[in-house]
Amino acid sequence: MPEKEQTQTELAEISARIDELVELCRRLSEENRSLRQSQEQLSNERAGLIARNEQARTRVEAMIGRLKSLEQNQA
């Protein structure tokens, strides 16, 4: 194979490899964006669940306090 053809073949291979790498970077970037979005959503959901748990605990503690008060009033 003449040197010029070999050089063109190598350049074509390098170009194809660069195209593959660019596509891989694009896919990884999209996946990273999607994962960050999922993480943000899960963090928000977790914060909401923590708040609901705190509200429920406060209500249960209030009910226990009322029950103890009723118990003392009946004794």
Gaussian input, Z-matrix of N, CA and C with variables (Angstrom, degrees):
# hf/3-21g

backbone

0 1
 N
 C     1     B1
 C     2     B2     1     A1
 N     3     B3     2     A2     1     D1
 C     4     B4     3     A3     2     D2
 C     5     B5     4     A4     3     D3
 N     6     B6     5     A5     4     D4
 C     7     B7     6     A6     5     D5
 C     8     B8     7     A7     6     D6
 N     9     B9     8     A8     7     D7
 C    10    B10     9     A9     8     D8
 C    11    B11    10    A10     9     D9
 N    12    B12    11    A11    10    D10
 C    13    B13    12    A12    11    D11
 C    14    B14    13    A13    12    D12
 N    15    B15    14    A14    13    D13
 C    16    B16    15    A15    14    D14
 C    17    B17    16    A16    15    D15
 N    18    B18    17    A17    16    D16
 C    19    B19    18    A18    17    D17
 C    20    B20    19    A19    18    D18
 N    21    B21    20    A20    19    D19
 C    22    B22    21    A21    20    D20
 C    23    B23    22    A22    21    D21
 N    24    B24    23    A23    22    D22
 C    25    B25    24    A24    23    D23
 C    26    B26    25    A25    24    D24
 N    27    B27    26    A26    25    D25
 C    28    B28    27    A27    26    D26
 C    29    B29    28    A28    27    D27
 N    30    B30    29    A29    28    D28
 C    31    B31    30    A30    29    D29
 C    32    B32    31    A31    30    D30
 N    33    B33    32    A32    31    D31
 C    34    B34    33    A33    32    D32
 C    35    B35    34    A34    33    D33
 N    36    B36    35    A35    34    D34
 C    37    B37    36    A36    35    D35
 C    38    B38    37    A37    36    D36
 N    39    B39    38    A38    37    D37
 C    40    B40    39    A39    38    D38
 C    41    B41    40    A40    39    D39
 N    42    B42    41    A41    40    D40
 C    43    B43    42    A42    41    D41
 C    44    B44    43    A43    42    D42
 N    45    B45    44    A44    43    D43
 C    46    B46    45    A45    44    D44
 C    47    B47    46    A46    45    D45
 N    48    B48    47    A47    46    D46
 C    49    B49    48    A48    47    D47
 C    50    B50    49    A49    48    D48
 N    51    B51    50    A50    49    D49
 C    52    B52    51    A51    50    D50
 C    53    B53    52    A52    51    D51
 N    54    B54    53    A53    52    D52
 C    55    B55    54    A54    53    D53
 C    56    B56    55    A55    54    D54
 N    57    B57    56    A56    55    D55
 C    58    B58    57    A57    56    D56
 C    59    B59    58    A58    57    D57
 N    60    B60    59    A59    58    D58
 C    61    B61    60    A60    59    D59
 C    62    B62    61    A61    60    D60
 N    63    B63    62    A62    61    D61
 C    64    B64    63    A63    62    D62
 C    65    B65    64    A64    63    D63
 N    66    B66    65    A65    64    D64
 C    67    B67    66    A66    65    D65
 C    68    B68    67    A67    66    D66
 N    69    B69    68    A68    67    D67
 C    70    B70    69    A69    68    D68
 C    71    B71    70    A70    69    D69
 N    72    B72    71    A71    70    D70
 C    73    B73    72    A72    71    D71
 C    74    B74    73    A73    72    D72
 N    75    B75    74    A74    73    D73
 C    76    B76    75    A75    74    D74
 C    77    B77    76    A76    75    D75
 N    78    B78    77    A77    76    D76
 C    79    B79    78    A78    77    D77
 C    80    B80    79    A79    78    D78
 N    81    B81    80    A80    79    D79
 C    82    B82    81    A81    80    D80
 C    83    B83    82    A82    81    D81
 N    84    B84    83    A83    82    D82
 C    85    B85    84    A84    83    D83
 C    86    B86    85    A85    84    D84
 N    87    B87    86    A86    85    D85
 C    88    B88    87    A87    86    D86
 C    89    B89    88    A88    87    D87
 N    90    B90    89    A89    88    D88
 C    91    B91    90    A90    89    D89
 C    92    B92    91    A91    90    D90
 N    93    B93    92    A92    91    D91
 C    94    B94    93    A93    92    D92
 C    95    B95    94    A94    93    D93
 N    96    B96    95    A95    94    D94
 C    97    B97    96    A96    95    D95
 C    98    B98    97    A97    96    D96
 N    99    B99    98    A98    97    D97
 C   100   B100    99    A99    98    D98
 C   101   B101   100   A100    99    D99
 N   102   B102   101   A101   100   D100
 C   103   B103   102   A102   101   D101
 C   104   B104   103   A103   102   D102
 N   105   B105   104   A104   103   D103
 C   106   B106   105   A105   104   D104
 C   107   B107   106   A106   105   D105
 N   108   B108   107   A107   106   D106
 C   109   B109   108   A108   107   D107
 C   110   B110   109   A109   108   D108
 N   111   B111   110   A110   109   D109
 C   112   B112   111   A111   110   D110
 C   113   B113   112   A112   111   D111
 N   114   B114   113   A113   112   D112
 C   115   B115   114   A114   113   D113
 C   116   B116   115   A115   114   D114
 N   117   B117   116   A116   115   D115
 C   118   B118   117   A117   116   D116
 C   119   B119   118   A118   117   D117
 N   120   B120   119   A119   118   D118
 C   121   B121   120   A120   119   D119
 C   122   B122   121   A121   120   D120
 N   123   B123   122   A122   121   D121
 C   124   B124   123   A123   122   D122
 C   125   B125   124   A124   123   D123
 N   126   B126   125   A125   124   D124
 C   127   B127   126   A126   125   D125
 C   128   B128   127   A127   126   D126
 N   129   B129   128   A128   127   D127
 C   130   B130   129   A129   128   D128
 C   131   B131   130   A130   129   D129
 N   132   B132   131   A131   130   D130
 C   133   B133   132   A132   131   D131
 C   134   B134   133   A133   132   D132
 N   135   B135   134   A134   133   D133
 C   136   B136   135   A135   134   D134
 C   137   B137   136   A136   135   D135
 N   138   B138   137   A137   136   D136
 C   139   B139   138   A138   137   D137
 C   140   B140   139   A139   138   D138
 N   141   B141   140   A140   139   D139
 C   142   B142   141   A141   140   D140
 C   143   B143   142   A142   141   D141
 N   144   B144   143   A143   142   D142
 C   145   B145   144   A144   143   D143
 C   146   B146   145   A145   144   D144
 N   147   B147   146   A146   145   D145
 C   148   B148   147   A147   146   D146
 C   149   B149   148   A148   147   D147
 N   150   B150   149   A149   148   D148
 C   151   B151   150   A150   149   D149
 C   152   B152   151   A151   150   D150
 N   153   B153   152   A152   151   D151
 C   154   B154   153   A153   152   D152
 C   155   B155   154   A154   153   D153
 N   156   B156   155   A155   154   D154
 C   157   B157   156   A156   155   D155
 C   158   B158   157   A157   156   D156
 N   159   B159   158   A158   157   D157
 C   160   B160   159   A159   158   D158
 C   161   B161   160   A160   159   D159
 N   162   B162   161   A161   160   D160
 C   163   B163   162   A162   161   D161
 C   164   B164   163   A163   162   D162
 N   165   B165   164   A164   163   D163
 C   166   B166   165   A165   164   D164
 C   167   B167   166   A166   165   D165
 N   168   B168   167   A167   166   D166
 C   169   B169   168   A168   167   D167
 C   170   B170   169   A169   168   D168
 N   171   B171   170   A170   169   D169
 C   172   B172   171   A171   170   D170
 C   173   B173   172   A172   171   D171
 N   174   B174   173   A173   172   D172
 C   175   B175   174   A174   173   D173
 C   176   B176   175   A175   174   D174
 N   177   B177   176   A176   175   D175
 C   178   B178   177   A177   176   D176
 C   179   B179   178   A178   177   D177
 N   180   B180   179   A179   178   D178
 C   181   B181   180   A180   179   D179
 C   182   B182   181   A181   180   D180
 N   183   B183   182   A182   181   D181
 C   184   B184   183   A183   182   D182
 C   185   B185   184   A184   183   D183
 N   186   B186   185   A185   184   D184
 C   187   B187   186   A186   185   D185
 C   188   B188   187   A187   186   D186
 N   189   B189   188   A188   187   D187
 C   190   B190   189   A189   188   D188
 C   191   B191   190   A190   189   D189
 N   192   B192   191   A191   190   D190
 C   193   B193   192   A192   191   D191
 C   194   B194   193   A193   192   D192
 N   195   B195   194   A194   193   D193
 C   196   B196   195   A195   194   D194
 C   197   B197   196   A196   195   D195
 N   198   B198   197   A197   196   D196
 C   199   B199   198   A198   197   D197
 C   200   B200   199   A199   198   D198
 N   201   B201   200   A200   199   D199
 C   202   B202   201   A201   200   D200
 C   203   B203   202   A202   201   D201
 N   204   B204   203   A203   202   D202
 C   205   B205   204   A204   203   D203
 C   206   B206   205   A205   204   D204
 N   207   B207   206   A206   205   D205
 C   208   B208   207   A207   206   D206
 C   209   B209   208   A208   207   D207
 N   210   B210   209   A209   208   D208
 C   211   B211   210   A210   209   D209
 C   212   B212   211   A211   210   D210
 N   213   B213   212   A212   211   D211
 C   214   B214   213   A213   212   D212
 C   215   B215   214   A214   213   D213
 N   216   B216   215   A215   214   D214
 C   217   B217   216   A216   215   D215
 C   218   B218   217   A217   216   D216
 N   219   B219   218   A218   217   D217
 C   220   B220   219   A219   218   D218
 C   221   B221   220   A220   219   D219
 N   222   B222   221   A221   220   D220
 C   223   B223   222   A222   221   D221
 C   224   B224   223   A223   222   D222

   B1=1.4581
   B2=1.5284
   B3=1.3073
   B4=1.4722
   B5=1.5253
   B6=1.3056
   B7=1.4676
   B8=1.5282
   B9=1.3237
   B10=1.4683
   B11=1.5194
   B12=1.3279
   B13=1.4703
   B14=1.5240
   B15=1.3286
   B16=1.4549
   B17=1.5273
   B18=1.3148
   B19=1.4620
   B20=1.5225
   B21=1.3447
   B22=1.4588
   B23=1.5284
   B24=1.3181
   B25=1.4593
   B26=1.5325
   B27=1.3277
   B28=1.4645
   B29=1.5257
   B30=1.3295
   B31=1.4610
   B32=1.5288
   B33=1.3227
   B34=1.4608
   B35=1.5319
   B36=1.3390
   B37=1.4614
   B38=1.5239
   B39=1.3300
   B40=1.4637
   B41=1.5335
   B42=1.3115
   B43=1.4630
   B44=1.5285
   B45=1.3303
   B46=1.4693
   B47=1.5336
   B48=1.3013
   B49=1.4836
   B50=1.5254
   B51=1.3278
   B52=1.4667
   B53=1.5263
   B54=1.3381
   B55=1.4649
   B56=1.5279
   B57=1.3372
   B58=1.4675
   B59=1.5287
   B60=1.3282
   B61=1.4576
   B62=1.5302
   B63=1.3223
   B64=1.4715
   B65=1.5340
   B66=1.3155
   B67=1.4697
   B68=1.5279
   B69=1.3121
   B70=1.4609
   B71=1.5261
   B72=1.3118
   B73=1.4732
   B74=1.5233
   B75=1.3141
   B76=1.4659
   B77=1.5280
   B78=1.3335
   B79=1.4652
   B80=1.5237
   B81=1.3343
   B82=1.4672
   B83=1.5226
   B84=1.3077
   B85=1.4559
   B86=1.5289
   B87=1.3106
   B88=1.4683
   B89=1.5305
   B90=1.3189
   B91=1.4646
   B92=1.5255
   B93=1.3129
   B94=1.4608
   B95=1.5256
   B96=1.3317
   B97=1.4586
   B98=1.5264
   B99=1.3212
   B100=1.4634
   B101=1.5307
   B102=1.3207
   B103=1.4622
   B104=1.5290
   B105=1.3215
   B106=1.4755
   B107=1.5307
   B108=1.3233
   B109=1.4598
   B110=1.5364
   B111=1.3219
   B112=1.4632
   B113=1.5244
   B114=1.3259
   B115=1.4592
   B116=1.5291
   B117=1.3144
   B118=1.4674
   B119=1.5293
   B120=1.3277
   B121=1.4588
   B122=1.5330
   B123=1.3217
   B124=1.4587
   B125=1.5324
   B126=1.3149
   B127=1.4678
   B128=1.5253
   B129=1.3263
   B130=1.4626
   B131=1.5187
   B132=1.3309
   B133=1.4625
   B134=1.5299
   B135=1.3091
   B136=1.4711
   B137=1.5251
   B138=1.3225
   B139=1.4691
   B140=1.5193
   B141=1.3275
   B142=1.4647
   B143=1.5129
   B144=1.3221
   B145=1.4653
   B146=1.5259
   B147=1.3070
   B148=1.4659
   B149=1.5208
   B150=1.3392
   B151=1.4624
   B152=1.5279
   B153=1.3298
   B154=1.4743
   B155=1.5212
   B156=1.3194
   B157=1.4543
   B158=1.5301
   B159=1.3100
   B160=1.4671
   B161=1.5248
   B162=1.3244
   B163=1.4682
   B164=1.5229
   B165=1.3278
   B166=1.4640
   B167=1.5266
   B168=1.3284
   B169=1.4674
   B170=1.5282
   B171=1.3126
   B172=1.4606
   B173=1.5292
   B174=1.3313
   B175=1.4740
   B176=1.5185
   B177=1.3187
   B178=1.4695
   B179=1.5308
   B180=1.3225
   B181=1.4654
   B182=1.5288
   B183=1.3225
   B184=1.4629
   B185=1.5261
   B186=1.3249
   B187=1.4705
   B188=1.5214
   B189=1.3196
   B190=1.4702
   B191=1.5218
   B192=1.3318
   B193=1.4691
   B194=1.5170
   B195=1.3211
   B196=1.4727
   B197=1.5219
   B198=1.3283
   B199=1.4656
   B200=1.5286
   B201=1.3243
   B202=1.4652
   B203=1.5170
   B204=1.3159
   B205=1.4555
   B206=1.5149
   B207=1.3266
   B208=1.4657
   B209=1.5256
   B210=1.3101
   B211=1.4590
   B212=1.5345
   B213=1.3302
   B214=1.4679
   B215=1.5286
   B216=1.3221
   B217=1.4655
   B218=1.5156
   B219=1.3348
   B220=1.4565
   B221=1.5243
   B222=1.2937
   B223=1.4727
   B224=1.4988
   A1=107.88
   A2=116.39
   A3=118.65
   A4=110.77
   A5=114.53
   A6=121.02
   A7=111.81
   A8=117.45
   A9=121.51
   A10=110.97
   A11=117.18
   A12=121.13
   A13=110.40
   A14=116.53
   A15=121.03
   A16=110.08
   A17=116.87
   A18=121.46
   A19=110.11
   A20=116.85
   A21=120.42
   A22=110.73
   A23=116.40
   A24=120.44
   A25=110.55
   A26=115.74
   A27=119.76
   A28=111.40
   A29=116.54
   A30=120.33
   A31=111.33
   A32=116.15
   A33=120.50
   A34=110.39
   A35=116.60
   A36=120.69
   A37=111.36
   A38=115.56
   A39=120.43
   A40=110.02
   A41=115.94
   A42=120.79
   A43=110.81
   A44=116.33
   A45=120.36
   A46=110.11
   A47=116.22
   A48=120.69
   A49=110.49
   A50=116.43
   A51=120.13
   A52=110.22
   A53=116.59
   A54=120.35
   A55=110.99
   A56=116.52
   A57=120.50
   A58=110.81
   A59=116.92
   A60=121.08
   A61=111.81
   A62=115.64
   A63=119.66
   A64=109.59
   A65=116.88
   A66=120.65
   A67=110.61
   A68=116.81
   A69=120.30
   A70=110.63
   A71=116.67
   A72=120.54
   A73=110.96
   A74=116.96
   A75=121.04
   A76=110.76
   A77=116.33
   A78=120.61
   A79=111.26
   A80=116.53
   A81=119.93
   A82=111.66
   A83=115.99
   A84=120.39
   A85=110.52
   A86=116.88
   A87=121.47
   A88=110.61
   A89=116.24
   A90=120.09
   A91=110.55
   A92=117.07
   A93=121.95
   A94=110.12
   A95=117.15
   A96=121.55
   A97=110.82
   A98=115.39
   A99=120.76
   A100=111.33
   A101=116.44
   A102=120.25
   A103=111.64
   A104=116.42
   A105=119.99
   A106=110.76
   A107=116.02
   A108=120.53
   A109=109.99
   A110=117.05
   A111=121.19
   A112=110.98
   A113=116.32
   A114=120.43
   A115=110.37
   A116=116.86
   A117=120.96
   A118=110.37
   A119=116.04
   A120=120.84
   A121=110.70
   A122=116.89
   A123=120.69
   A124=111.22
   A125=117.32
   A126=120.55
   A127=110.58
   A128=115.78
   A129=119.65
   A130=111.44
   A131=116.13
   A132=120.44
   A133=110.41
   A134=116.33
   A135=121.03
   A136=110.53
   A137=116.50
   A138=120.02
   A139=110.55
   A140=117.02
   A141=121.00
   A142=111.83
   A143=116.61
   A144=120.11
   A145=111.51
   A146=116.56
   A147=120.10
   A148=109.87
   A149=116.74
   A150=120.52
   A151=110.55
   A152=116.93
   A153=119.81
   A154=110.78
   A155=116.97
   A156=121.20
   A157=109.98
   A158=116.59
   A159=121.27
   A160=110.72
   A161=116.88
   A162=120.41
   A163=111.04
   A164=116.43
   A165=120.37
   A166=110.43
   A167=116.49
   A168=119.52
   A169=110.50
   A170=116.67
   A171=120.79
   A172=110.49
   A173=116.06
   A174=119.37
   A175=111.59
   A176=117.40
   A177=120.66
   A178=109.70
   A179=117.07
   A180=119.88
   A181=110.80
   A182=117.31
   A183=121.00
   A184=110.63
   A185=117.11
   A186=120.49
   A187=110.50
   A188=116.87
   A189=120.27
   A190=109.53
   A191=116.31
   A192=120.09
   A193=111.70
   A194=117.71
   A195=120.95
   A196=111.03
   A197=116.59
   A198=119.65
   A199=111.04
   A200=116.90
   A201=120.14
   A202=110.27
   A203=116.96
   A204=121.42
   A205=110.73
   A206=117.17
   A207=120.83
   A208=110.61
   A209=116.33
   A210=121.22
   A211=110.53
   A212=115.99
   A213=119.58
   A214=110.61
   A215=118.33
   A216=121.68
   A217=111.23
   A218=118.48
   A219=122.19
   A220=111.36
   A221=118.21
   A222=120.39
   A223=112.40
   D1=128.36
   D2=179.16
   D3=-62.00
   D4=154.53
   D5=-175.21
   D6=-59.94
   D7=-39.67
   D8=-179.25
   D9=-62.95
   D10=-43.51
   D11=179.14
   D12=-66.18
   D13=-39.56
   D14=179.28
   D15=-63.59
   D16=-42.14
   D17=178.65
   D18=-63.29
   D19=-42.72
   D20=179.33
   D21=-65.05
   D22=-39.10
   D23=178.22
   D24=-64.08
   D25=-44.44
   D26=178.54
   D27=-63.11
   D28=-41.14
   D29=178.00
   D30=-64.03
   D31=-39.34
   D32=177.96
   D33=-64.11
   D34=-41.35
   D35=177.82
   D36=-64.64
   D37=-42.17
   D38=178.68
   D39=-64.12
   D40=-42.33
   D41=179.06
   D42=-62.48
   D43=-43.22
   D44=178.67
   D45=-63.12
   D46=-41.04
   D47=179.42
   D48=-65.06
   D49=-41.11
   D50=177.54
   D51=-62.32
   D52=-42.46
   D53=177.82
   D54=-60.07
   D55=-41.65
   D56=177.77
   D57=-62.63
   D58=-42.80
   D59=179.74
   D60=-65.49
   D61=-39.66
   D62=177.59
   D63=-62.55
   D64=-43.66
   D65=178.95
   D66=-64.72
   D67=-40.75
   D68=177.43
   D69=-61.71
   D70=-44.47
   D71=177.63
   D72=-60.66
   D73=-41.37
   D74=178.93
   D75=-62.30
   D76=-46.23
   D77=179.88
   D78=-64.03
   D79=-43.10
   D80=179.31
   D81=-65.04
   D82=-37.63
   D83=177.87
   D84=-64.26
   D85=-42.85
   D86=178.11
   D87=-64.90
   D88=-42.96
   D89=178.35
   D90=-63.41
   D91=-41.46
   D92=178.66
   D93=-61.84
   D94=-44.04
   D95=178.16
   D96=-60.72
   D97=-44.26
   D98=179.54
   D99=-63.60
   D100=-42.09
   D101=179.46
   D102=-66.07
   D103=-39.69
   D104=177.27
   D105=-63.73
   D106=-39.44
   D107=178.61
   D108=-65.14
   D109=-43.05
   D110=177.75
   D111=-63.27
   D112=-41.75
   D113=179.44
   D114=-62.63
   D115=-42.04
   D116=179.02
   D117=-63.13
   D118=-43.50
   D119=179.28
   D120=-62.82
   D121=-44.30
   D122=179.80
   D123=-66.41
   D124=-36.64
   D125=177.33
   D126=-63.96
   D127=-43.05
   D128=177.68
   D129=-63.58
   D130=-42.58
   D131=178.86
   D132=-63.10
   D133=-41.90
   D134=178.87
   D135=-61.83
   D136=-44.35
   D137=179.11
   D138=-60.96
   D139=-40.93
   D140=177.37
   D141=-63.42
   D142=-41.50
   D143=179.51
   D144=-67.19
   D145=-38.14
   D146=177.21
   D147=-63.00
   D148=-42.67
   D149=179.67
   D150=-64.28
   D151=-43.39
   D152=178.92
   D153=-64.17
   D154=-38.99
   D155=178.70
   D156=-62.95
   D157=-42.66
   D158=178.83
   D159=-63.40
   D160=-42.34
   D161=177.80
   D162=-62.19
   D163=-43.66
   D164=179.87
   D165=-63.97
   D166=-41.67
   D167=179.40
   D168=-63.28
   D169=-41.58
   D170=179.26
   D171=-62.59
   D172=-42.80
   D173=179.59
   D174=-66.30
   D175=-40.48
   D176=178.81
   D177=-64.54
   D178=-43.46
   D179=178.60
   D180=-62.28
   D181=-37.74
   D182=177.60
   D183=-65.74
   D184=-41.20
   D185=178.31
   D186=-64.19
   D187=-42.10
   D188=178.59
   D189=-61.31
   D190=-42.90
   D191=177.82
   D192=-60.73
   D193=-42.39
   D194=178.46
   D195=-65.98
   D196=-40.83
   D197=179.08
   D198=-63.68
   D199=-41.88
   D200=177.92
   D201=-63.84
   D202=-39.03
   D203=178.51
   D204=-64.03
   D205=-44.49
   D206=177.53
   D207=-62.81
   D208=-40.98
   D209=-179.50
   D210=-62.36
   D211=-42.03
   D212=-179.96
   D213=-69.17
   D214=-35.28
   D215=179.81
   D216=-69.14
   D217=-29.98
   D218=-178.82
   D219=-83.77
   D220=-18.35
   D221=-176.04
   D222=-79.60

